[in-house]
Amino acid sequence: MLLQTAATVANLGAASDNRCVGKQDAFQNRAALPGTNRDPFGPGAVVIVTLGNPREKFWGMVLALEPEGLSLSGIELASFEDLAVLVKEGEPYTAAVVFFPMHRIERVELDLPDGNLPSLSQRFLAKTGRQPSSLLGPALVNPGGGPDGSGADRSRPSKHEEPA
């Protein structure tokens, strides 16, 4: 009897893994998430990253997620309120572009609302009137200021130069 029951239980999973769950793959609806390309943690996704050693939290936009680590354009979560005030007052601000090696990453979660609690992105929009993506988007300039590191952007002609 025990062998027959074990065989019956083992065979239940063969036809359907979970009869209570629909046949559609849960990840087939990834395209419905804003800012993603069927990958919820792909470039452009706004996330909250929890890091270990030392313990830190960052809020920002994913630039790249690789086996080596996560590239992010954002801020430390502790500075969120200060950032909202700066942006609301019209002060210039550039998000930090950082790389976290995978061994430091404890958790990455999408910045989504939780029940009646708004997401950080929604809070930022409500406080500043600006979309977080406009602030967290990657800068297209090298650290030196221009594509050649000289401090000048030579990809566009100046007012005094003729286009080539």
Secondary structure, DSSP 8 states (H G I E B T S, - for coil): -HHHHHHHHHHHHHH-S-TTS-SS-GGGGGGGSTT-SS-TTSTT-EEEEEETTTTEEEEEEEEEEETTEEEEEEEEGGGHHHHHHHHHTT-----EEEEEEGGGEEEEEE---BTTB--HHHHHHHHHSS-HHHHHS---S-TTSSTTSSSS-TTS--TTS---
